[in-house]
Amino acid sequence: MKASARAVVIGGGVVGASVLYHLAKAGWSDVLLVEKSELTSGSTWHAAGGMHTFNGEANISRLQKYTIDLYREIEQLSGQSCGLHPNGGLMLAADQGELDSLRLICSRARYLGMQTEMISLERALEYNPLIDPSHFIGALWRADGGHCDPSGTTNAYAKAARQLGAQVERYTRVLELRPRREGSWDVVTDKGTVHAEHVVNCAGLWAREVGHMVGIELPVLAMEHHYLLTEDIPELRGRAREIVNTTDYSGEIYLRQERAGVLIGTYEPHGVVWSPRHTPDDFSMQLLAEDFERLAPYFEVGFRHFPALGRVGIRKAVNGPFTFAPDGNPLVGPVRGVRNYWVACAVMAGFSQGGGIGLVLSRWMTEGDPGQDILSMDVARFGAFATPKYTSVKVPENYSRRFRLTYPNEELPAARPLRRSPIYEQLKAKGAVMGANFALEHALWFAPPGTAAAETPTYRRSEAFPHVREECRAVRSAVGLYETTNYGKYEVTGRGARAWLDHVFASRIPRPGRLALAPMLNEAGRIVGDLSMACLDEDRFFIVGSGFAEEFHLRWFWAADPPADVRVRSAASTLTGVSVAGPRARELLQPLVRLDLSAAAFRLFSVAQTAVGFTPAILTRAGFTGELGYEIWTTPDYFATLYEELCEAGSGLGLRHFGARALSSLRLEKAYGSFNKDFRPDYTPGETGLDRFIDFGKAAFTGRDAALAERERGARRRFVVMEVADTEVDVIGYESIMKDGAAVGYVTSGAYGHCVDRSLAAGYVPAPLAREGERFEIDILGEMKSATVRLEPLYDPQGLRLRS
Ligand SMILES: Cc1cc2nc3c(=O)[nH]c(=O)nc-3n(C[C@H](O)[C@H](O)[C@H](O)COP(=O)(O)OP(=O)(O)OC[C@H]3O[C@@H](n4cnc5c(N)ncnc54)[C@H](O)[C@@H]3O)c2cc1C
């Protein structure tokens, strides 16, 4: 075995093999994969090999398409067949919700360039004659997908990688990872030690243990999974084509042809965790004991929905383990605090996702950036809250819902409430319907007295609609209160803080007493943060961003290597916050503070350390509603007192609590974009409009060259808000934006604008078309709706109320 390598990939399943291939393809030929047994000997060898492009996140869908298209390339390069059956996919809906979901997939697929079509059940039967159509009401067909041979595919990756200079050492077990002072690793194996600049954890079923080698607890857990192979099915005899891979949402069944029979699998509601604490070292190409008794009721649904299956015998049953993260998406990327250690694990759909993961991770390692937004599979989407217990509860929940739709207004119940603010119970008592963001409970909307604090999951307007409307109107006409504790919060202090921030952020760094909107770019000039920065003192800054991105931003700050005289700290659990907004916000707050809050004395974007009633607090004049607004931050021990005093002060002023749904509506009326929805690492300052907050006069900041180049060149596309005509349904996200029959962009967020009485959709359109009154069409749940660009915010375009 070689003594050193640029990178050592640990694990020779389909994911490790793909990472190896992509690293070699990116030019790192000095890479080594070590596998403790044979290639494929974790979960890969017994997989069903199904592949598809479906994912709730557009970028993951795109990477899945890349994966499927890649197989021809590696076949050619390696001479090894992937055993491809590119026969497409069929998804069956049994009720209105499922049908809406298929229509949304169809709308999204247009912009992604995927061939997808809603088809009649008659046509579905042509693709798969085993379906009993009486159980279904609609179907979607997609050209991409099918199945492949798991072992052939993994070996094709490995052989193609070898062609490019990479090496593979089988029967070599990594025992220990020892960091060297300068950031490289000694990879200790049972066959000797390799010195590596980088290591990649692709250890699949053992990813948790390879995490422990560097002292981290990855949120990953394996579940048992069964599929059956039937004997030959007479109905399939003589068919020219294989049946199309079929997903039956209501039956929670997937099936595909296997020779002259069928492979049928189920994701049962009461799944069984495999090896909850430690994956056995000696587990290799083994199957687990079958448990038909437990699974019979679920397969029986399959036999009812596809009756021919019930008429033939079972040839073989497979029960094998594979791993999941709490939300079912992979864990990819670098880990904060552990230099040159990368993960690509918890991949539950290795044959749909393995190629895309290899692509983005190899770019990240070789170029310093994944090259596109992959927040939804970034390991940093989980923070300290993702403890082993959290994972042990969320993974089975996710497994049980693999083929159950999660509606856009649905919040999953497992491991909740976990993180609670000090006013959690008070908000619940006010009728708050809660969601969880980074495991922190926060109010989505408030059910007025006498109404149920619950919501029916739907793709359409729910019973929350009229209550959210009242919340919005109260903010615009009187004053509203919104808890901001779930924002990401950071403190940056020290003598070198200003200079360091000046380099990390693209914006001007505010002077003491002022606050600035502060975009952060990567080297490629793409948006990695849209934060606000308050300067409390010359050497003390308080930064606020998206709550879900806390770990992502902390990792970004860590990677920017703060010098010894700069201290960066998360204030996630040490600061709680509340916003009061509306024309009467000043009236509410002034009696509680000694500071003069008049427009002249405490202008927009002012910040002060003061007392609000009994509470020592940081007070800023800022907000996200477009109204006169203040944010108040204090430590958790004062928070309930602060909240009670604010409520009391607002009682005669029409104070109303509002939640995240109302905030979405209010911000879109003002055309404010939101990080992770509208602003992501896919977009640039010119495209998002955040260029107006960039200080181009600064000599140096991350992303400056790319941002300047874009300024010279002009943005290719632009973020716009459109009003959608004549619709009873609001957009959800990722619907295609159409112009003259072609998809030219997709929706990034939307809401009903309750105070402008219009349905609003935000998204990116080609720059020349980003002009007032330009018309597009948006496919909303199967119906084309006219959408008109409004370049000015629909509400208070001059920002007079904000500055009042
Ligand atoms: C029954 C079943 C059906 C499935 N069907 C499908 C399907 O239809 N489509 C689909 O896309 N996916 C399917 N999957 C999931 C798929 O198998 C996984 O997504 C995929 O195999 C994950 O690959 P991996 O490389 O991440 O992990 P693994 O295959 O587990 O590979 C990890 C490798 O790391 C090695 N390793 C671990 N620790 C060390 C160490 N210390 N030193 C050296 N080597 C080490 C292991 O030996 C192993 O070979 C199915 C899974 C099961 C169980």
Ligand as a Chemical Component Dictionary entry (heavy atoms), coordinates in Angstrom:
data_LIG
# 
_chem_comp.id                   LIG 
_chem_comp.type                 NON-POLYMER 
_chem_comp.pdbx_formal_charge   0 
_chem_comp.three_letter_code    LIG 
# 
loop_
_chem_comp_atom.comp_id 
_chem_comp_atom.atom_id 
_chem_comp_atom.alt_atom_id 
_chem_comp_atom.type_symbol 
_chem_comp_atom.charge 
_chem_comp_atom.model_Cartn_x 
_chem_comp_atom.model_Cartn_y 
_chem_comp_atom.model_Cartn_z 
_chem_comp_atom.pdbx_ordinal 
LIG C1  C1  C 0 -32.615 -3.821 0.938  1  
LIG C2  C2  C 0 -32.093 -2.544 0.378  2  
LIG C3  C3  C 0 -32.591 -2.046 -0.821 3  
LIG C4  C4  C 0 -32.089 -0.855 -1.331 4  
LIG N1  N1  N 0 -32.554 -0.391 -2.538 5  
LIG C5  C5  C 0 -32.050 0.728  -3.080 6  
LIG C6  C6  C 0 -32.462 1.184  -4.358 7  
LIG O1  O1  O 0 -33.310 0.591  -4.985 8  
LIG N2  N2  N 0 -31.895 2.316  -4.846 9  
LIG C7  C7  C 0 -30.955 3.016  -4.161 10 
LIG O2  O2  O 0 -30.467 4.036  -4.661 11 
LIG N3  N3  N 0 -30.542 2.597  -2.949 12 
LIG C8  C8  C 0 -31.065 1.488  -2.391 13 
LIG N4  N4  N 0 -30.629 1.068  -1.170 14 
LIG C9  C9  C 0 -29.723 1.930  -0.425 15 
LIG C10 C10 C 0 -28.295 1.787  -0.923 16 
LIG O3  O3  O 0 -27.908 0.474  -0.679 17 
LIG C11 C11 C 0 -27.407 2.786  -0.207 18 
LIG O4  O4  O 0 -27.839 4.078  -0.524 19 
LIG C12 C12 C 0 -25.957 2.675  -0.625 20 
LIG O5  O5  O 0 -25.536 1.361  -0.645 21 
LIG C13 C13 C 0 -25.061 3.478  0.308  22 
LIG O6  O6  O 0 -23.750 3.285  -0.091 23 
LIG P1  P1  P 0 -22.504 3.734  0.774  24 
LIG O7  O7  O 0 -21.332 3.650  -0.102 25 
LIG O8  O8  O 0 -22.817 5.035  1.407  26 
LIG O9  O9  O 0 -22.410 2.726  1.996  27 
LIG P2  P2  P 0 -22.009 1.192  2.118  28 
LIG O10 O10 O 0 -22.521 0.409  0.966  29 
LIG O11 O11 O 0 -22.449 0.767  3.467  30 
LIG O12 O12 O 0 -20.443 1.205  2.005  31 
LIG C14 C14 C 0 -19.592 1.551  3.043  32 
LIG C15 C15 C 0 -18.316 0.770  2.888  33 
LIG O13 O13 O 0 -17.363 1.237  3.840  34 
LIG C16 C16 C 0 -16.578 0.170  4.271  35 
LIG N5  N5  N 0 -15.987 0.550  5.560  36 
LIG C17 C17 C 0 -16.645 0.897  6.681  37 
LIG N6  N6  N 0 -15.785 1.163  7.677  38 
LIG C18 C18 C 0 -14.549 0.986  7.183  39 
LIG C19 C19 C 0 -13.260 1.100  7.735  40 
LIG N7  N7  N 0 -13.068 1.431  9.017  41 
LIG N8  N8  N 0 -12.198 0.837  6.941  42 
LIG C20 C20 C 0 -12.366 0.506  5.641  43 
LIG N9  N9  N 0 -13.581 0.350  5.078  44 
LIG C21 C21 C 0 -14.659 0.604  5.833  45 
LIG C22 C22 C 0 -17.584 -0.974 4.369  46 
LIG O14 O14 O 0 -16.989 -2.219 4.354  47 
LIG C23 C23 C 0 -18.486 -0.711 3.168  48 
LIG O15 O15 O 0 -18.119 -1.455 2.049  49 
LIG C24 C24 C 0 -31.110 -0.131 -0.631 50 
LIG C25 C25 C 0 -30.609 -0.646 0.554  51 
LIG C26 C26 C 0 -31.094 -1.836 1.056  52 
LIG C27 C27 C 0 -30.524 -2.351 2.337  53 
# 
loop_
_chem_comp_bond.comp_id 
_chem_comp_bond.atom_id_1 
_chem_comp_bond.atom_id_2 
_chem_comp_bond.value_order 
_chem_comp_bond.pdbx_ordinal 
LIG C1  C2  SING 1  
LIG C2  C3  SING 2  
LIG C2  C26 DOUB 3  
LIG C3  C4  DOUB 4  
LIG C4  N1  SING 5  
LIG C4  C24 SING 6  
LIG N1  C5  DOUB 7  
LIG C5  C6  SING 8  
LIG C5  C8  SING 9  
LIG C6  O1  DOUB 10 
LIG C6  N2  SING 11 
LIG N2  C7  SING 12 
LIG C7  O2  DOUB 13 
LIG C7  N3  SING 14 
LIG N3  C8  DOUB 15 
LIG C8  N4  SING 16 
LIG N4  C9  SING 17 
LIG N4  C24 SING 18 
LIG C9  C10 SING 19 
LIG C10 O3  SING 20 
LIG C10 C11 SING 21 
LIG C11 O4  SING 22 
LIG C11 C12 SING 23 
LIG C12 O5  SING 24 
LIG C12 C13 SING 25 
LIG C13 O6  SING 26 
LIG O6  P1  SING 27 
LIG P1  O7  DOUB 28 
LIG P1  O8  SING 29 
LIG P1  O9  SING 30 
LIG O9  P2  SING 31 
LIG P2  O10 DOUB 32 
LIG P2  O11 SING 33 
LIG P2  O12 SING 34 
LIG O12 C14 SING 35 
LIG C14 C15 SING 36 
LIG C15 O13 SING 37 
LIG C15 C23 SING 38 
LIG O13 C16 SING 39 
LIG C16 N5  SING 40 
LIG C16 C22 SING 41 
LIG N5  C17 SING 42 
LIG N5  C21 SING 43 
LIG C17 N6  DOUB 44 
LIG N6  C18 SING 45 
LIG C18 C19 SING 46 
LIG C18 C21 DOUB 47 
LIG C19 N7  SING 48 
LIG C19 N8  DOUB 49 
LIG N8  C20 SING 50 
LIG C20 N9  DOUB 51 
LIG N9  C21 SING 52 
LIG C22 O14 SING 53 
LIG C22 C23 SING 54 
LIG C23 O15 SING 55 
LIG C24 C25 DOUB 56 
LIG C25 C26 SING 57 
LIG C26 C27 SING 58 
# 
